[in-house]
C-alpha cells in the first residue's frame, strides 16, 4: 500500500495495541531483521517530503524506544535525499532495543550525528518520542522536547507524529497525563495499523490529519478488528412512486413545561431527515409552530406502529410514561431525561433489556452514560469504546455514546467510531436533533421490514438483524456531516441544523 490519507468517505478497520503487536510479531518473523523499522522510517521521510517539499530544515525528536528508532531511520532517509536534518535522541546505543541500535548505526554510516541541542527553529518537526506502548505521559527531557515542538508549531512549523502523537493513548484517545505536555500534530502517520485513539476523545484534537502506511503487511482475516472507522453510508434512491406512508412514522414524546423546544427540535429533525409522518406528544403546556408536525395526545398513539423518540425535554414527567413506551413501542430511541429515568429505576432497566433485539437505540452523552453505568463521566471518557460496549451489553440495545468521535456499539457487533462532526455540535439542542435523525432512520427501517415480511403491523426482529445498529451509524454520520459541511460564515443554530437534516 502507498501512503493513504484517511478521510471520512472510506471505512477502515482499527486495531488496538495488543492486536497491532500480534500483527507486528507475525510479520517480523517472516521478514529480514529490521525490515519493518526501515519501511516505517522511509514512509515518514516520504510523507515529510510530499507534504513539505520545500522545507529547509527538519528536526526529528527521537525517544529511547522503537518509535525513536523509526525517527532515526527517517532522519537517515531524509539526509540521503538532501534534506537538512537535526536529530535529537533520548536513547543510547547501549540501552536501545536491537532494531533501534541498527537504525542508529545506519544513521552514523550515512554521515549523520545526533545533536545535543534542539534547533532554534525548523520548518518541519517529527515527533518520534513515544510509541503506542506508552502508558505514562511525557516527562523530563521528552516533555521539554514536546513543548519546544508545540512552540515551533505555534510559530509556523509543520509537526508530524510518527504512529501516535506522544502523550496520547493509542487505544482510547485519552491523554496519558492531562497535566503533562502532549504533542499537537498537524498530521499523524499511523504505521502498520490504524489505532482507535486517533479518532475519538482527545485524538481528533491532537492527531491532525491522519495517514496510514500498512508497511506492506497483509492482515489475516483471522484477526478481528477492535473497531471500525465509519465510512460514507450508501445513499438510498427514493422512488418516484412513493408517498408519506413509504418512509415510516415517528412519534416524539417529550417537551415538559419550559422545555418544549427540545421535542420540537427532535420532531423537526425527524421530518427533515425523511420520516413520512411525525407526531409530537408534549408532556407540558406546549405548542408547535411547525404545521407539518401533528400534535397528539399520548394515549391516542398506537405504539406498535411507531418509532418512538422519548426523553427530549421530558424532564421528570417522562418517567411515568416510560413503562408503556418501552414495552409497547415497535422501535424506540431513548435520549436525555428518559435515560436519566432509566438510570435510577431497575424496573425500567429490566423492561429495556427485554425488548426485541435490534429495535432500540440509546443516545447518551458521557454524563448520561455514566449514570447508566453507575460510574462518573471521567471514567466513561477514560475508555469510550469500552463504555459504549458496556452500555450495549447491559441494556441489550444499540448504544450511541456521543462526543468527539462518537462511538456506536451493539451486542455481537464490532463497535464503530464516527469520523464526522466538529465543535459546532457542542451546543444545547444538537443532541435532540440527532435523536430525531436516528428516529427517522429507524422508522424507514421498520417500513422496509414490513414490506419484506408482509406483516403490516409487526416488526419481525429476525429480518432486521443488526439493521438498527446500521441505521444508528448512518444517522450519526449524517448528523456530523451536516456540521462539517456548514458554510463558515453562515448562521448556526440547532433549529437550522434540524432543517438541514436531509
C-alpha positions in Angstrom: 0.0 0.0 0.0 1.2 3.5 -0.7 0.7 6.3 1.8 -3.0 6.8 2.2 -4.8 9.8 3.7 -7.7 8.8 5.9 -10.9 10.7 5.0 -14.5 10.3 6.3 -15.5 8.9 3.0 -14.0 5.4 3.4 -14.4 2.9 6.2 -11.3 1.4 7.8 -10.5 -1.2 10.4 -9.0 0.0 13.6 -6.6 -2.1 15.8 -5.7 -1.7 19.4 -2.2 -2.0 20.7 -2.5 -5.7 21.6 -3.7 -6.6 18.1 -1.1 -4.4 16.5 1.6 -6.1 18.5 0.5 -9.6 17.4 0.4 -8.5 13.8 3.9 -6.9 14.2 5.4 -10.1 15.7 3.9 -12.3 13.0 5.1 -10.0 10.2 8.6 -9.6 11.6 9.0 -13.3 11.8 8.5 -13.6 8.1 10.8 -10.7 7.1 14.6 -10.0 7.3 15.6 -8.3 10.6 14.7 -4.6 11.0 12.6 -4.6 7.8 9.5 -3.0 9.4 11.5 -0.2 11.0 13.3 0.6 7.8 9.9 0.7 6.0 8.5 2.9 8.7 11.4 5.4 8.5 11.2 5.5 4.7 7.4 6.2 5.0 7.9 9.0 7.4 10.5 10.6 5.2 8.3 10.2 2.1 5.4 11.9 3.8 7.6 14.8 5.0 8.9 15.4 1.5 5.4 15.1 0.0 3.7 17.5 2.4 6.6 20.0 2.8 8.7 19.6 -0.4 10.4 23.0 0.1 11.3 22.5 3.8 14.8 23.9 4.5 15.2 22.2 7.9 13.7 19.2 9.7 14.0 18.4 13.4 13.5 14.7 14.4 12.9 14.3 18.1 13.5 10.6 18.9 12.7 8.8 22.1 14.6 5.8 23.6 12.3 3.1 22.2 11.4 1.7 18.8 9.3 4.8 18.0 12.6 6.7 18.3 14.2 4.1 16.0 11.6 4.9 13.4 12.6 8.5 13.7 16.3 7.7 13.3 15.5 5.7 10.1 13.5 8.7 8.8 16.4 11.0 9.5 18.8 8.8 7.5 16.3 8.7 4.6 15.8 12.4 4.6 19.5 13.1 4.8 20.2 10.8 1.9 17.7 12.8 -0.1 19.5 16.1 0.6 17.3 17.4 3.3 18.9 19.4 6.2 18.1 17.4 9.3 18.8 17.8 13.0 18.4 14.6 15.1 18.0 14.6 18.9 17.8 11.2 20.6 16.9 10.4 24.1 18.3 6.8 23.8 21.8 5.3 23.7 23.5 2.7 21.7 23.9 0.5 24.8 20.3 0.6 26.1 18.3 0.9 22.9 16.2 -2.0 21.5 18.0 -4.1 18.9 16.1 -2.5 15.9 16.9 1.0 17.2 20.5 0.1 17.6 20.7 -0.9 14.0 18.8 2.3 13.0 21.4 4.4 14.9 24.3 2.5 13.2 22.8 3.2 9.7 22.4 6.9 10.7 26.1 7.1 11.6 27.1 5.3 8.5 25.2 7.8 6.4 27.3 10.6 7.9 24.8 12.0 10.4 25.4 12.7 14.1 23.0 13.1 17.0 22.8 16.6 18.2 22.8 17.7 21.9 20.8 20.8 21.1 17.3 21.4 19.8 17.4 23.8 16.8 16.1 27.3 17.4 13.5 26.8 14.6 12.6 24.3 12.0 10.2 24.1 9.0 9.2 20.5 10.0 9.2 18.7 13.3 8.9 14.9 13.5 7.5 13.6 16.8 9.1 10.1 17.4 9.2 10.4 21.2 6.7 7.8 22.5 5.0 5.0 20.6 1.8 3.0 21.0 3.2 1.1 24.0 3.4 4.2 26.2 1.4 4.1 29.4 2.7 7.2 31.1 2.8 10.8 30.0 5.9 12.7 28.9 8.3 13.8 31.5 11.8 15.1 31.8 13.7 15.7 28.5 10.9 14.2 26.4 8.4 16.7 27.9 10.8 19.5 27.2 11.2 18.5 23.6 7.4 18.1 23.2 6.8 21.6 24.5 9.5 23.0 22.2 7.9 21.2 19.3 4.5 22.7 20.2 6.1 26.1 20.4 7.7 25.8 17.0 4.3 24.7 15.6 2.8 27.9 17.0 5.4 29.8 15.1 4.6 28.1 11.8 6.4 24.7 11.8 4.6 21.7 10.5 4.5 18.8 13.0 4.2 15.2 12.0 3.7 12.5 14.6 5.1 9.0 14.0 2.4 6.4 14.6 0.8 8.3 17.5 1.1 11.8 19.0 3.3 11.5 22.0 1.2 11.7 25.2 -1.9 10.2 23.6 -3.2 6.7 24.5 -3.4 4.7 21.3 -6.4 2.6 22.3 -8.7 5.2 23.9 -7.7 8.6 22.7 -7.3 9.9 26.3 -4.3 11.9 27.4 -1.8 9.8 29.2 -1.3 12.7 31.6 -3.7 15.6 31.4 -1.2 17.7 33.4 1.8 16.9 31.2 2.6 18.1 27.7 1.1 16.3 24.8 2.3 16.8 21.2 -0.2 18.6 19.0 0.5 17.4 15.5 -0.6 18.7 12.1 -0.6 15.2 10.8 -0.1 11.7 12.2 1.3 8.8 10.1 -0.1 5.6 11.6 2.2 2.7 10.9 1.1 -0.9 10.2 -2.5 -0.3 11.5 -4.9 2.5 12.3 -5.3 3.0 16.1 -8.7 3.8 17.6 -7.4 6.5 19.8 -6.6 8.7 16.8 -10.4 9.1 16.1 -12.1 9.6 19.5 -11.8 11.6 22.7 -8.7 13.8 22.5 -7.4 12.0 19.4 -9.1 14.2 16.9 -7.7 17.4 18.5 -4.1 16.3 18.7 -3.6 13.9 15.8 -4.4 16.4 13.0 -4.8 14.8 9.5 -4.3 11.0 9.7 -2.3 9.0 7.2 -1.7 5.2 7.1 1.1 3.1 5.8 0.5 -0.7 6.3 4.2 -1.3 5.7 3.3 -3.9 3.1 1.9 -6.2 5.7 -1.3 -8.2 4.9 -3.6 -8.7 7.8 -5.1 -12.1 8.2 -8.8 -12.5 8.3 -8.4 -14.4 11.5 -7.5 -11.3 13.4 -10.7 -9.3 14.3 -10.5 -5.5 14.2 -11.0 -3.7 17.5 -13.4 -1.2 15.9 -14.4 0.2 12.5 -14.0 3.8 11.4 -17.3 4.6 9.8 -17.3 5.5 6.1 -19.8 7.3 3.9 -23.1 5.5 4.0 -24.7 4.2 0.9 -27.3 6.7 -0.3 -30.7 5.2 -0.9 -32.6 6.3 -4.0 -36.1 7.5 -3.2 -38.7 6.0 -5.5 -40.9 8.3 -7.5 -43.9 6.0 -6.8 -43.9 6.6 -3.0 -46.0 8.5 -0.5 -45.9 9.6 3.1 -46.6 6.1 4.2 -43.5 4.8 2.5 -41.0 6.1 5.0 -42.4 5.2 8.4 -43.9 7.2 11.2 -42.1 8.8 14.2 -43.6 9.9 17.4 -41.6 12.3 19.7 -42.6 12.2 23.4 -41.1 14.9 25.5 -41.3 18.7 25.9 -42.3 19.1 29.6 -43.1 22.5 31.0 -40.5 25.0 29.9 -38.6 22.5 27.6 -40.9 22.4 24.6 -38.1 23.3 22.2 -36.2 20.0 22.7 -39.2 18.0 21.5 -39.8 20.3 18.6 -36.2 20.1 17.5 -36.3 16.3 17.5 -39.5 16.2 15.6 -38.4 18.7 13.1 -35.2 16.8 12.5 -37.1 13.6 12.0 -39.3 15.2 9.5 -36.5 16.8 7.5 -34.4 13.5 7.7 -37.1 11.7 5.8 -39.8 10.4 8.1 -43.2 10.1 6.3 -45.2 11.5 9.2 -44.1 12.9 12.6 -46.3 13.1 15.7 -45.5 15.1 18.8 -46.9 14.3 22.2 -46.0 17.1 24.6 -45.8 16.5 28.3 -46.4 20.1 29.3 -48.4 23.1 28.0 -46.6 23.4 24.7 -47.4 24.0 21.1 -45.6 23.6 17.8 -45.2 26.4 15.3 -44.4 23.8 12.6 -47.6 22.9 10.7 -46.1 19.7 9.3 -45.9 18.2 12.8 -49.0 16.6 14.2 -49.6 17.2 17.9 -51.3 14.2 19.5 -52.3 13.1 23.0 -50.0 10.3 24.1 -52.9 7.8 24.7 -54.1 8.2 21.2 -50.8 7.0 19.7 -50.6 3.3 18.5 -47.1 2.5 19.8 -46.9 -0.8 18.0 -46.9 1.0 14.7 -44.4 3.8 15.5 -40.8 4.6 16.1 -40.9 6.5 19.4 -38.3 9.1 20.3 -38.6 9.6 24.0 -37.0 12.0 26.5 -36.1 15.2 24.6 -37.0 17.9 27.1 -39.0 15.3 29.0 -37.9 16.4 32.5 -39.2 14.4 35.4 -42.6 14.0 33.6 -41.2 11.4 31.2 -40.6 8.7 33.9 -44.2 7.8 34.4 -44.7 7.1 30.7 -41.6 5.0 30.1 -43.1 1.6 31.2 -45.7 1.9 28.4 -43.2 3.3 25.8 -40.5 0.7 26.5 -42.9 -2.2 26.5 -45.1 -1.2 23.5 -43.1 0.9 21.0 -42.2 -1.0 17.9 -38.9 0.9 17.7 -37.5 3.1 20.4 -34.9 5.9 20.7 -34.2 6.9 24.3 -32.4 10.2 24.9 -31.8 12.8 27.6 -34.3 12.7 30.5 -35.6 9.2 29.5 -32.0 7.9 30.0 -31.8 9.6 33.4 -35.0 8.0 34.5 -33.8 4.5 33.3 -30.6 5.0 35.3 -32.5 5.2 38.6 -35.2 2.6 38.0 -34.3 -1.1 37.9 -37.8 -2.0 36.6 -37.3 0.2 33.6 -33.8 -1.3 33.1 -35.4 -4.8 33.1 -38.0 -3.7 30.6 -35.4 -2.3 28.3 -33.4 -5.5 28.3 -36.5 -7.5 27.5 -37.3 -5.6 24.3 -37.0 -7.4 21.0 -33.4 -7.5 19.6 -32.4 -4.8 17.1 -35.2 -2.4 18.0 -33.8 0.0 20.5 -31.2 2.8 20.4 -30.0 4.9 23.3 -28.1 8.1 22.7 -26.3 9.2 25.9 -23.7 11.9 26.3 -20.8 11.0 28.7 -22.6 12.1 31.9 -25.8 10.2 31.0 -23.7 7.2 30.1 -22.0 7.4 33.5 -25.4 7.4 35.3 -26.5 4.4 33.3 -23.2 2.5 34.1 -23.0 3.6 37.8 -19.7 5.5 37.4 -18.6 9.0 36.6 -18.1 10.8 33.3 -14.3 10.8 33.7 -14.4 7.0 33.8 -16.5 6.9 30.6 -14.2 9.2 28.8 -11.2 7.2 30.0 -12.2 4.4 27.6 -15.1 5.4 25.4 -15.0 2.2 23.4 -15.3 0.0 26.5 -18.1 2.3 27.9 -20.1 2.0 24.7 -19.7 -1.7 24.6 -20.8 -2.0 28.3 -23.9 0.1 27.6 -24.9 -2.1 24.7 -24.4 -5.3 26.6 -26.0 -4.1 29.8 -29.2 -2.9 28.1 -29.2 -5.2 25.0 -29.5 -2.4 22.6 -27.6 -0.1 20.2 -25.7 2.5 22.2 -24.6 5.8 20.7 -22.0 7.4 23.1 -21.9 11.0 21.9 -18.8 13.1 21.9 -15.7 13.7 19.8 -15.5 10.5 17.8 -19.0 9.3 18.7 -18.9 5.5 19.4 -21.8 3.2 18.3 -21.9 -0.2 19.8 -24.4 -3.1 19.8 -24.3 -6.7 21.1 -22.3 -9.0 18.7 -21.2 -6.1 16.5 -17.7 -4.6 16.2 -18.0 -1.0 17.5 -18.0 1.9 15.1 -16.3 5.2 15.6 -17.8 8.1 13.6 -15.4 10.4 11.8 -17.7 13.4 11.2 -18.7 16.4 13.3 -17.0 19.3 14.9 -17.3 21.9 17.7 -20.5 23.3 16.1 -22.3 20.4 17.7 -21.2 21.4 21.2 -24.5 23.3 21.6 -27.6 22.6 23.5 -30.2 21.1 21.3 -28.0 19.3 18.8 -28.5 16.1 20.7 -32.2 16.4 20.3 -31.6 16.8 16.5 -29.6 13.7 16.5 -32.3 11.7 18.3 -34.8 12.8 15.7 -32.5 11.8 12.8 -32.0 8.4 14.4 -35.8 8.1 14.8 -36.3 8.8 11.1 -33.7 6.2 10.1 -35.4 3.6 12.4 -38.8 4.4 11.0 -37.6 3.8 7.5 -36.1 0.6 8.7 -39.5 -0.6 10.1 -41.2 0.2 6.8 -38.7 -1.9 4.9 -39.0 -4.8 7.3 -42.8 -4.7 7.0 -42.5 -4.9 3.2 -40.1 -7.8 3.5 -42.3 -9.8 5.9 -45.6 -8.6 4.5 -46.9 -8.1 8.1 -48.2 -4.6 8.2 -48.4 -4.2 12.0 -45.5 -6.2 13.2 -41.7 -5.7 13.1 -40.1 -9.1 12.9 -36.7 -8.6 14.5 -35.1 -11.6 12.8 -35.4 -10.0 9.4 -33.6 -6.9 10.6 -30.6 -8.3 12.5 -28.1 -5.6 13.0 -30.1 -3.1 11.0 -30.9 -0.9 13.9 -27.2 -0.6 14.6 -26.5 0.2 10.9 -29.3 2.8 10.9 -27.8 4.5 14.0 -24.4 4.5 12.4 -25.7 6.2 9.3 -27.7 8.8 11.3 -24.7 9.7 13.4 -22.6 10.1 10.3 -25.3 12.3 8.7 -25.6 14.5 11.8 -21.9 15.1 12.0 -21.5 15.7 8.2 -24.1 18.5 8.4 -21.8 20.4 10.8 -18.7 19.6 8.7 -20.4 21.0 5.5 -21.8 24.1 7.2 -20.7 27.3 5.4 -18.1 29.0 7.5 -19.9 32.3 7.9 -23.5 31.1 7.8 -25.8 31.5 10.8 -25.8 28.4 13.1 -28.4 27.0 15.5 -29.8 23.6 16.3 -33.1 24.6 14.5 -31.2 25.3 11.3 -29.3 22.0 11.8 -32.7 20.2 12.1 -34.0 21.8 8.9 -30.8 20.8 7.1 -31.2 17.1 8.1 -32.0 15.6 4.7 
